[in-house]
Amino acid sequence: MTEAQIKVGEPQPQIKQMSWFIGEWDIQSKMRKHEVGWVEDVCYSSVQPMLGGHALQERFWGMLGGEPIDAMSMRTFNETLDRWEQAWLDTSGHRIAVFYGEWDGEKFIGQSRDTVENPDAERKVREVFFDIEEDRFSWKLEMINKENPEWTPIWTLEYTRKD
């Protein structure tokens, strides 16, 4: 039996919430590095449906904070938990980062597994997709801790759809 002959069930309807993300993207990146301030780089992304449309796979590559990065991410909607789940792995960290997310009006907010499972942690991390349009959107990774009790961006991305 070939892969094309296998018929899987329909994906959850919530998967359509992220359909705008599918495509090829040029990205302007800004990452805050404590020793030098903000470092600007160029990155690229390709987001495609996978597993019969049940998930989205992102391939992300370029420069990050002045260093090369290669990364992969998989997102899906978990109907049992009624939330999005993401697993991210890149060449800079050597561990899988897991985020749980949901829509909040016009934004998508994903909190790190550590933040969700340990709400009293001294340091919390979240990602936010916002200003979403057909051919562009913004993303930021934010952190909060005892020294800085407000959500503060530590990495921003400006995605622009390739022609």
ROSE-4610 file (N, C-alpha, C; in Angstrom, 1 decimal, always signed):
// ROSE-4610
residu = [M/M/M/T/T/T/E/E/E/A/A/A/Q/Q/Q/I/I/I/K/K/K/V/V/V/G/G/G/E/E/E/P/P/P/Q/Q/Q/P/P/P/Q/Q/Q/I/I/I/K/K/K/Q/Q/Q/M/M/M/S/S/S/W/W/W/F/F/F/I/I/I/G/G/G/E/E/E/W/W/W/D/D/D/I/I/I/Q/Q/Q/S/S/S/K/K/K/M/M/M/R/R/R/K/K/K/H/H/H/E/E/E/V/V/V/G/G/G/W/W/W/V/V/V/E/E/E/D/D/D/V/V/V/C/C/C/Y/Y/Y/S/S/S/S/S/S/V/V/V/Q/Q/Q/P/P/P/M/M/M/L/L/L/G/G/G/G/G/G/H/H/H/A/A/A/L/L/L/Q/Q/Q/E/E/E/R/R/R/F/F/F/W/W/W/G/G/G/M/M/M/L/L/L/G/G/G/G/G/G/E/E/E/P/P/P/I/I/I/D/D/D/A/A/A/M/M/M/S/S/S/M/M/M/R/R/R/T/T/T/F/F/F/N/N/N/E/E/E/T/T/T/L/L/L/D/D/D/R/R/R/W/W/W/E/E/E/Q/Q/Q/A/A/A/W/W/W/L/L/L/D/D/D/T/T/T/S/S/S/G/G/G/H/H/H/R/R/R/I/I/I/A/A/A/V/V/V/F/F/F/Y/Y/Y/G/G/G/E/E/E/W/W/W/D/D/D/G/G/G/E/E/E/K/K/K/F/F/F/I/I/I/G/G/G/Q/Q/Q/S/S/S/R/R/R/D/D/D/T/T/T/V/V/V/E/E/E/N/N/N/P/P/P/D/D/D/A/A/A/E/E/E/R/R/R/K/K/K/V/V/V/R/R/R/E/E/E/V/V/V/F/F/F/F/F/F/D/D/D/I/I/I/E/E/E/E/E/E/D/D/D/R/R/R/F/F/F/S/S/S/W/W/W/K/K/K/L/L/L/E/E/E/M/M/M/I/I/I/N/N/N/K/K/K/E/E/E/N/N/N/P/P/P/E/E/E/W/W/W/T/T/T/P/P/P/I/I/I/W/W/W/T/T/T/L/L/L/E/E/E/Y/Y/Y/T/T/T/R/R/R/K/K/K/D/D/D]
num = [1/1/1/2/2/2/3/3/3/4/4/4/5/5/5/6/6/6/7/7/7/8/8/8/9/9/9/10/10/10/11/11/11/12/12/12/13/13/13/14/14/14/15/15/15/16/16/16/17/17/17/18/18/18/19/19/19/20/20/20/21/21/21/22/22/22/23/23/23/24/24/24/25/25/25/26/26/26/27/27/27/28/28/28/29/29/29/30/30/30/31/31/31/32/32/32/33/33/33/34/34/34/35/35/35/36/36/36/37/37/37/38/38/38/39/39/39/40/40/40/41/41/41/42/42/42/43/43/43/44/44/44/45/45/45/46/46/46/47/47/47/48/48/48/49/49/49/50/50/50/51/51/51/52/52/52/53/53/53/54/54/54/55/55/55/56/56/56/57/57/57/58/58/58/59/59/59/60/60/60/61/61/61/62/62/62/63/63/63/64/64/64/65/65/65/66/66/66/67/67/67/68/68/68/69/69/69/70/70/70/71/71/71/72/72/72/73/73/73/74/74/74/75/75/75/76/76/76/77/77/77/78/78/78/79/79/79/80/80/80/81/81/81/82/82/82/83/83/83/84/84/84/85/85/85/86/86/86/87/87/87/88/88/88/89/89/89/90/90/90/91/91/91/92/92/92/93/93/93/94/94/94/95/95/95/96/96/96/97/97/97/98/98/98/99/99/99/100/100/100/101/101/101/102/102/102/103/103/103/104/104/104/105/105/105/106/106/106/107/107/107/108/108/108/109/109/109/110/110/110/111/111/111/112/112/112/113/113/113/114/114/114/115/115/115/116/116/116/117/117/117/118/118/118/119/119/119/120/120/120/121/121/121/122/122/122/123/123/123/124/124/124/125/125/125/126/126/126/127/127/127/128/128/128/129/129/129/130/130/130/131/131/131/132/132/132/133/133/133/134/134/134/135/135/135/136/136/136/137/137/137/138/138/138/139/139/139/140/140/140/141/141/141/142/142/142/143/143/143/144/144/144/145/145/145/146/146/146/147/147/147/148/148/148/149/149/149/150/150/150/151/151/151/152/152/152/153/153/153/154/154/154/155/155/155/156/156/156/157/157/157/158/158/158/159/159/159/160/160/160/161/161/161/162/162/162/163/163/163]
x = [+0.9/+0.0/+0.9/+0.6/+1.4/+0.8/+1.5/+1.1/-0.2/-0.2/-1.3/-2.6/-2.5/-3.7/-4.3/-3.6/-4.1/-5.0/-6.2/-7.1/-7.3/-6.9/-7.1/-8.3/-8.9/-10.0/-9.8/-10.8/-10.7/-10.1/-9.3/-8.6/-9.7/-9.3/-10.2/-10.5/-11.7/-12.0/-11.1/-10.6/-9.7/-8.4/-8.0/-6.8/-6.8/-8.0/-8.2/-7.8/-7.8/-7.4/-6.0/-5.1/-3.8/-3.5/-4.5/-4.3/-3.5/-3.6/-2.9/-1.4/-1.0/+0.5/+1.1/+0.3/+0.9/+1.5/+2.7/+3.4/+4.9/+5.5/+6.9/+7.1/+8.0/+8.2/+9.6/+9.8/+11.0/+10.8/+11.8/+11.6/+12.7/+12.3/+13.2/+13.2/+14.4/+14.5/+15.3/+14.8/+15.6/+15.6/+16.8/+16.9/+17.7/+17.2/+18.0/+19.0/+20.3/+21.4/+21.9/+22.0/+22.3/+23.6/+24.6/+25.9/+26.0/+25.1/+25.2/+23.9/+22.8/+21.5/+20.8/+20.0/+19.3/+20.2/+20.1/+20.8/+19.8/+20.0/+19.1/+19.6/+18.8/+19.2/+18.1/+18.4/+17.4/+17.2/+15.9/+15.6/+14.6/+14.3/+13.3/+12.5/+11.3/+10.4/+9.5/+9.3/+8.4/+7.4/+6.1/+5.1/+4.2/+4.0/+3.2/+2.4/+1.2/+0.3/+1.0/+0.8/+1.3/+0.3/+0.5/-0.4/-1.8/-2.0/-3.3/-4.0/-3.3/-3.8/-4.1/-3.7/-3.9/-2.9/-1.8/-0.8/-0.1/+0.6/+1.5/+2.9/+3.8/+5.2/+5.9/+6.7/+7.5/+9.0/+9.6/+11.1/+11.5/+12.5/+12.9/+14.4/+15.0/+16.5/+17.0/+18.2/+18.8/+19.9/+19.9/+20.8/+20.0/+20.5/+19.7/+20.8/+20.6/+21.6/+23.0/+23.2/+24.5/+25.0/+24.2/+24.7/+23.7/+24.2/+23.3/+22.3/+21.1/+20.1/+19.4/+19.0/+18.2/+17.2/+15.9/+14.9/+13.7/+13.0/+11.7/+10.7/+9.5/+8.4/+7.2/+6.4/+5.1/+4.1/+2.9/+1.8/+0.5/-0.3/-1.6/-2.6/-3.8/-4.9/-5.2/-5.1/-5.4/-6.9/-7.8/-9.2/-9.5/-8.8/-9.0/-8.6/-7.6/-7.2/-7.7/-8.4/-9.0/-8.0/-6.8/-5.7/-4.7/-4.0/-2.9/-1.7/-0.9/+0.3/+1.4/+2.6/+3.7/+4.9/+5.7/+7.0/+8.1/+9.1/+10.1/+11.5/+12.3/+13.6/+14.6/+15.6/+16.6/+18.0/+18.9/+20.3/+21.0/+20.3/+20.9/+20.7/+19.7/+19.3/+19.4/+19.4/+19.5/+18.4/+17.2/+16.1/+14.9/+13.8/+12.5/+11.8/+11.4/+10.6/+9.1/+8.3/+6.9/+6.1/+5.1/+4.2/+2.8/+1.9/+0.5/-0.2/-1.1/-1.6/-3.1/-3.6/-5.0/-5.2/-6.3/-6.6/-7.2/-6.8/-7.2/-7.6/-8.8/-9.3/-8.6/-7.7/-7.0/-5.6/-5.2/-3.8/-3.9/-2.8/-2.5/-1.4/-1.7/-0.7/-0.4/+0.9/+1.3/+2.3/+2.0/+2.9/+3.7/+5.0/+5.9/+5.3/+5.6/+5.2/+5.6/+6.9/+7.4/+6.5/+6.0/+5.2/+3.8/+3.2/+1.9/+2.0/+3.0/+3.1/+3.6/+4.3/+4.8/+4.5/+3.2/+2.8/+3.5/+4.2/+4.9/+6.4/+6.8/+8.2/+8.6/+9.9/+10.5/+10.6/+10.7/+10.8/+9.8/+9.0/+7.9/+8.2/+7.8/+8.0/+6.7/+6.4/+5.3/+5.6/+4.9/+5.0/+3.6/+3.7/+2.5/+2.5/+1.5/+1.3/+0.3/+0.6/-0.4/-0.2/-1.1/-1.2/-1.2/-2.0/-2.1/-2.8/-2.2/-2.8/-2.5/-3.0/-2.8/-1.3/-0.6/+0.8/+1.8/+1.4/+2.4/+1.8/+2.7/+2.3/+3.5/+3.2/+4.3/+4.3/+5.4/+5.6/+6.6/+6.3/+7.3/+7.4/+8.6/+8.8/+9.0/+8.2/+8.3/+8.7/+9.3/+9.6/+9.2/+8.9/+8.6/+9.3/+9.9/+10.5/+10.5/+11.1/+11.0/+11.6/+12.7/+13.4/+12.5/+11.8/+11.0/+9.6/+8.6/+7.3/+6.3/+6.8/+5.9/+6.4/+5.5/+5.9/+6.8/+8.0/+9.0/+9.5/+9.5/+10.0/+11.5/+11.9/+13.3/+13.7/+12.7/+12.9/+11.7/+11.8/+10.7/+11.0/+9.9/+10.0/+8.9/+9.3/+8.3/+8.3/+7.2/+7.1/+6.5/+7.0/+6.5/+6.4/+5.2/+5.0/+5.9/+6.6/+7.4/+6.4/+6.8/+6.0/+5.9]
y = [-1.2/+0.0/+1.2/+2.2/+3.4/+4.5/+5.5/+6.6/+7.3/+7.4/+8.0/+7.2/+5.9/+5.0/+5.1/+5.6/+5.6/+6.9/+6.6/+7.7/+7.9/+9.1/+9.4/+10.3/+10.3/+11.1/+12.6/+13.4/+14.8/+15.5/+16.5/+17.2/+17.9/+18.3/+19.1/+20.4/+21.0/+22.2/+23.4/+23.3/+24.3/+24.5/+23.5/+23.5/+24.7/+25.1/+26.2/+27.6/+27.6/+28.8/+29.3/+28.3/+28.7/+28.6/+28.5/+28.3/+29.5/+30.7/+31.9/+31.7/+30.8/+30.5/+29.7/+29.0/+28.1/+29.0/+28.6/+29.3/+29.5/+30.3/+30.6/+32.0/+32.2/+33.5/+34.0/+35.3/+36.0/+36.7/+36.7/+37.1/+38.1/+39.2/+40.1/+39.8/+39.5/+39.0/+40.0/+40.2/+41.0/+40.3/+40.0/+39.2/+40.1/+40.1/+40.9/+40.0/+40.5/+39.8/+40.8/+40.3/+41.2/+41.9/+41.3/+42.0/+43.0/+43.0/+43.9/+44.6/+44.2/+44.8/+44.0/+44.7/+44.0/+43.7/+42.5/+42.0/+41.7/+42.3/+42.1/+41.1/+40.2/+39.2/+38.9/+38.1/+37.7/+36.1/+35.7/+34.3/+34.0/+32.7/+32.2/+31.1/+30.9/+29.9/+29.3/+28.0/+27.3/+26.5/+26.8/+26.2/+25.4/+24.1/+23.2/+22.3/+22.0/+21.0/+19.6/+18.8/+17.4/+16.5/+15.2/+14.2/+14.4/+14.6/+14.7/+16.0/+17.0/+18.3/+18.4/+17.4/+17.3/+18.2/+18.6/+19.4/+20.3/+21.2/+22.1/+21.9/+21.8/+21.7/+23.0/+23.6/+24.7/+24.4/+24.7/+24.7/+26.1/+26.4/+27.8/+27.8/+28.7/+28.8/+30.2/+30.4/+31.7/+32.0/+33.3/+33.8/+34.2/+33.9/+34.3/+34.8/+36.1/+36.7/+36.6/+36.7/+36.6/+35.2/+34.2/+32.8/+32.0/+31.1/+30.3/+29.5/+29.3/+28.5/+27.7/+26.5/+25.6/+25.0/+25.0/+24.6/+24.0/+23.2/+22.6/+22.7/+22.8/+22.9/+22.2/+21.6/+20.9/+21.5/+21.9/+22.4/+21.6/+21.3/+20.7/+21.1/+21.0/+21.3/+20.0/+20.0/+18.9/+19.0/+18.3/+18.4/+18.0/+17.0/+16.6/+17.7/+18.4/+19.5/+20.9/+20.9/+22.2/+23.3/+22.9/+23.9/+23.5/+24.4/+24.1/+23.6/+22.7/+22.3/+22.4/+22.8/+23.0/+22.3/+21.7/+21.2/+21.8/+22.5/+23.2/+22.6/+22.4/+21.9/+22.7/+23.2/+24.0/+23.6/+24.1/+23.8/+24.6/+25.5/+26.3/+25.8/+25.0/+24.6/+23.2/+22.3/+20.8/+20.3/+20.9/+20.3/+20.8/+20.0/+20.3/+21.3/+22.4/+23.4/+23.1/+23.0/+22.8/+24.0/+24.3/+25.4/+25.0/+25.5/+25.3/+26.6/+26.7/+28.0/+28.0/+29.2/+29.5/+30.9/+31.1/+32.4/+33.3/+34.5/+35.6/+36.8/+36.8/+37.8/+37.7/+38.7/+38.7/+38.2/+37.7/+37.2/+35.7/+35.1/+33.7/+33.8/+33.2/+33.3/+31.8/+31.5/+30.2/+30.3/+29.6/+29.6/+28.4/+28.6/+27.4/+26.4/+25.1/+24.1/+24.4/+24.9/+25.2/+26.2/+27.2/+28.3/+27.7/+26.8/+26.3/+25.3/+24.4/+23.4/+23.9/+25.1/+25.6/+27.1/+27.5/+28.9/+29.8/+29.2/+30.0/+30.1/+29.7/+29.8/+31.2/+31.4/+32.8/+33.4/+32.5/+33.0/+32.3/+33.1/+32.5/+33.0/+32.2/+32.5/+32.3/+33.2/+33.0/+33.5/+33.0/+33.5/+34.1/+35.2/+35.9/+36.2/+35.7/+36.0/+37.2/+38.2/+39.4/+40.1/+41.1/+41.9/+41.0/+40.0/+39.0/+39.5/+39.5/+39.8/+38.7/+38.8/+37.7/+37.5/+38.6/+38.5/+38.9/+39.1/+39.5/+39.2/+39.1/+39.0/+39.3/+39.5/+39.8/+38.7/+38.4/+37.4/+37.9/+37.6/+37.9/+36.8/+36.7/+35.8/+36.7/+36.6/+37.4/+36.7/+37.4/+36.8/+37.7/+37.1/+37.8/+37.1/+37.9/+37.3/+38.3/+38.0/+38.8/+40.2/+40.2/+41.5/+42.4/+41.8/+42.5/+41.9/+42.4/+41.8/+42.1/+42.7/+42.9/+42.0/+41.5/+40.8/+41.6/+41.2/+41.9/+41.1/+41.7/+41.0/+40.7/+39.5/+39.2/+38.7/+38.5/+38.1/+38.5/+39.2/+39.6/+39.1/+38.8/+38.4/+39.1/+39.6/+40.2/+39.3/+38.5/+37.6/+38.4/+38.2/+38.7/+37.5/+37.3/+36.2/+36.4/+35.4/+35.4/+35.5/+36.1/+36.2/+34.8]
z = [+0.0/+0.0/+0.0/-0.8/-0.9/+0.0/+0.2/+1.1/+0.5/-0.8/-1.5/-1.4/-1.1/-1.0/+0.4/+1.3/+2.7/+2.9/+3.3/+3.6/+5.1/+5.5/+6.9/+7.1/+8.3/+8.6/+8.4/+8.4/+8.3/+9.5/+9.3/+10.4/+11.2/+12.4/+13.3/+12.6/+12.7/+12.1/+12.6/+13.8/+14.3/+13.6/+12.8/+12.1/+11.1/+10.7/+9.7/+10.4/+11.7/+12.4/+12.0/+11.6/+11.3/+9.8/+8.9/+7.5/+6.9/+7.4/+7.0/+7.1/+7.9/+8.2/+7.1/+6.3/+5.3/+4.1/+3.8/+2.7/+2.9/+2.0/+2.0/+2.5/+3.4/+4.1/+4.1/+3.9/+4.2/+5.6/+6.4/+7.8/+8.2/+8.8/+9.5/+10.9/+11.5/+12.9/+13.7/+14.9/+15.9/+17.2/+17.7/+18.9/+19.9/+21.1/+22.1/+22.8/+22.7/+23.3/+24.4/+25.6/+26.7/+26.5/+26.0/+25.9/+24.8/+23.7/+22.6/+22.3/+22.9/+22.6/+21.5/+20.6/+19.6/+18.4/+17.9/+16.7/+15.6/+14.5/+13.4/+12.4/+11.9/+10.9/+9.9/+9.0/+8.0/+8.1/+8.1/+8.2/+7.2/+7.1/+6.1/+6.7/+6.2/+6.7/+5.6/+5.7/+4.9/+5.8/+5.6/+6.5/+5.5/+5.8/+5.0/+5.8/+5.3/+6.0/+5.9/+6.9/+6.9/+7.6/+7.4/+8.0/+7.6/+6.3/+5.8/+6.2/+6.5/+7.0/+8.5/+9.2/+10.7/+11.5/+10.8/+11.5/+10.5/+11.0/+10.2/+10.6/+9.5/+9.8/+9.3/+10.1/+9.7/+9.7/+8.6/+8.5/+8.6/+9.5/+9.7/+9.7/+8.9/+8.8/+8.6/+8.8/+8.6/+9.6/+10.0/+11.0/+12.2/+13.4/+14.6/+15.7/+16.0/+16.9/+16.4/+15.1/+14.4/+14.2/+14.6/+14.4/+13.5/+12.8/+11.9/+12.7/+12.2/+12.9/+11.8/+12.2/+11.4/+12.4/+12.1/+13.0/+12.3/+13.1/+12.6/+13.7/+13.3/+14.3/+13.7/+14.6/+14.2/+15.2/+14.6/+15.3/+15.0/+16.0/+15.7/+16.8/+16.5/+17.5/+18.2/+19.5/+20.4/+20.9/+20.3/+20.6/+22.0/+22.6/+23.9/+24.9/+24.7/+25.6/+25.2/+24.0/+23.4/+23.3/+22.8/+22.6/+21.5/+21.0/+20.1/+20.8/+20.2/+20.7/+19.6/+20.1/+19.2/+19.8/+19.0/+19.4/+18.4/+19.0/+18.2/+18.6/+17.6/+17.8/+16.9/+17.4/+16.6/+16.9/+16.1/+16.3/+17.4/+18.1/+19.1/+20.5/+20.7/+22.1/+22.5/+21.5/+21.8/+22.7/+22.7/+23.4/+22.7/+22.9/+22.2/+23.1/+22.6/+23.3/+22.9/+23.9/+23.7/+24.1/+23.3/+23.6/+23.5/+24.3/+24.2/+23.9/+22.9/+22.5/+22.3/+22.2/+21.9/+21.3/+20.7/+20.1/+21.2/+21.2/+22.1/+21.3/+20.8/+19.9/+18.5/+18.2/+16.9/+17.1/+18.2/+18.5/+18.8/+18.5/+18.9/+20.0/+21.2/+22.3/+22.6/+22.6/+23.0/+24.2/+25.2/+26.4/+26.5/+26.9/+27.0/+28.0/+27.7/+28.7/+30.1/+30.2/+31.6/+32.3/+31.5/+32.0/+32.4/+31.6/+31.9/+33.1/+33.1/+34.1/+35.4/+35.4/+36.7/+36.7/+37.0/+37.0/+38.0/+39.0/+39.9/+39.6/+38.4/+38.0/+38.0/+38.3/+38.3/+36.9/+35.9/+34.5/+33.7/+32.9/+32.0/+30.6/+29.6/+28.2/+27.5/+26.5/+25.6/+24.2/+23.2/+21.9/+21.5/+20.7/+20.3/+18.8/+18.0/+16.6/+16.6/+15.9/+15.9/+14.6/+14.4/+13.1/+11.9/+11.9/+10.9/+9.7/+8.6/+7.3/+6.3/+5.1/+4.1/+3.8/+3.6/+3.1/+4.1/+5.4/+6.4/+7.8/+8.8/+10.2/+11.1/+12.3/+13.3/+14.3/+14.9/+15.9/+17.0/+18.2/+19.2/+20.3/+20.8/+22.0/+23.2/+24.2/+25.4/+26.6/+27.6/+28.8/+30.0/+31.1/+32.3/+33.4/+34.4/+35.5/+36.7/+37.8/+39.0/+38.8/+38.0/+37.8/+36.9/+36.0/+35.0/+35.0/+35.8/+35.9/+34.8/+33.7/+32.5/+31.4/+30.5/+29.4/+28.5/+28.2/+27.5/+26.3/+25.1/+23.9/+24.0/+23.7/+23.6/+22.2/+21.3/+19.9/+19.2/+18.0/+17.2/+15.8/+15.1/+13.7/+12.9/+11.7/+10.8/+9.6/+9.4/+8.3/+7.1/+5.9/+4.7/+3.7/+3.1/+2.2/+0.9/+0.5/-0.8/-2.0/-3.0/-4.3/-4.9]
